């Protein structure tokens, strides 16, 4: 597991949090929700890619 992945997830979380607060305070709650959902999707895509690499490594290790 690479430390860069943790930093990427943390950076996305901080960015989404700031954008969410700015949009919520300006009365754009729908856009704030969409930004939160988009950030969640991006993080999930990063995690799924890493899990896929893990499964490939396990398959290669056991010769499946």
C-alpha positions, 0 to 999 in steps of 0.5 A: 500500500502506497502512502500517496493513496492516503494523501490523495484521499485526505486531499480530496476529503479536505477539498470536498469539505471546503467546497461543501461548506462554501456552497452550503453557506451561500445557499446552494445546498443541492450543489454542495450535496453533488460535490460531496457525492462526486468526491465520494465517487472519486475516492471509491474509484481510487479504492476499487482500483487498489483492491483490484490490484490486490486481487490480481496480486493474490491470483498471481501469487497462488497461480489462479 
